[in-house]
Amino acid sequence: MIKARIIVTLKNGVLDPQGKAIEGALGGLGFSGVGSVRQGKVFDVELQDGDRAKAEAALKEMCERLLANTVIEDYSIAIT
């Protein structure tokens, strides 16, 4: 079994209204000095196939086809 963590974030330059809202809320809660907040998504995936190369290819395809909007989002894959 192969376990992986996929992190999807907005590309630099893409507006992040949810991140801005979180930034404002943190300030309202008294956390000063927060310069910028960007939000993203995390997916923990378990694959039954033990072949690392096949797993990497499958995970990349999952990101390209469903998990990330590659027009506005970047993703990273970490296999553990």
Secondary structure per residue as TSV (DSSP state, phi and psi in degrees):
chain	resnum	aa	ss	phi	psi
A	1	M	-	360.0	141.1
A	2	I	E	-118.3	133.1
A	3	K	E	-111.2	141.0
A	4	A	E	-140.8	151.6
A	5	R	E	-119.2	126.9
A	6	I	E	-111.6	127.9
A	7	I	E	-115.0	125.0
A	8	V	E	-115.7	126.8
A	9	T	E	-134.3	157.5
A	10	L	E	-68.9	143.9
A	11	K	-	-66.3	153.3
A	12	N	T	-59.2	138.6
A	13	G	T	93.8	-15.0
A	14	V	S	-87.1	127.6
A	15	L	-	-61.9	142.1
A	16	D	-	-126.5	81.9
A	17	P	H	-62.4	-34.0
A	18	Q	H	-68.3	-40.8
A	19	G	H	-61.3	-41.0
A	20	K	H	-63.2	-41.1
A	21	A	H	-64.3	-41.2
A	22	I	H	-64.5	-42.8
A	23	E	H	-56.9	-46.0
A	24	G	H	-64.8	-40.4
A	25	A	H	-65.4	-39.4
A	26	L	H	-62.0	-41.6
A	27	G	H	-61.7	-41.3
A	28	G	H	-65.7	-24.7
A	29	L	T	-88.4	2.6
A	30	G	T	95.3	6.3
A	31	F	-	-85.7	98.5
A	32	S	T	-87.3	158.9
A	33	G	T	83.9	7.5
A	34	V	-	-79.2	112.0
A	35	G	-	-81.7	-39.8
A	36	S	-	-161.1	143.6
A	37	V	-	-128.5	130.8
A	38	R	-	-121.4	134.0
A	39	Q	-	-102.6	161.3
A	40	G	E	-155.8	-165.6
A	41	K	E	-129.7	148.3
A	42	V	E	-126.2	132.3
A	43	F	E	-122.8	126.5
A	44	D	E	-102.8	121.1
A	45	V	E	-123.4	135.8
A	46	E	E	-113.6	129.5
A	47	L	E	-114.0	136.2
A	48	Q	S	-71.8	-34.0
A	49	D	-	-67.7	131.2
A	50	G	-	-90.1	0.1
A	51	D	-	-80.2	112.7
A	52	R	H	-61.7	-42.7
A	53	A	H	-63.2	-43.4
A	54	K	H	-65.4	-39.2
A	55	A	H	-63.5	-45.0
A	56	E	H	-59.7	-43.4
A	57	A	H	-64.4	-43.1
A	58	A	H	-65.7	-42.2
A	59	L	H	-63.8	-42.2
A	60	K	H	-61.8	-43.0
A	61	E	H	-63.8	-38.6
A	62	M	H	-58.8	-43.6
A	63	C	I	-65.1	-47.3
A	64	E	I	-64.7	-34.6
A	65	R	I	-95.2	-24.5
A	66	L	I	-141.4	-50.1
A	67	L	I	-74.3	-27.4
A	68	A	-	-128.0	142.0
A	69	N	-	-91.3	95.8
A	70	T	T	-68.1	-7.2
A	71	V	T	-71.4	-39.5
A	72	I	T	-119.6	-5.4
A	73	E	E	-125.2	147.8
A	74	D	E	-105.1	158.3
A	75	Y	E	-140.4	155.6
A	76	S	E	-133.0	148.0
A	77	I	E	-122.5	127.5
A	78	A	E	-122.2	118.4
A	79	I	E	-95.9	130.8
A	80	T	-	-111.9	360.0
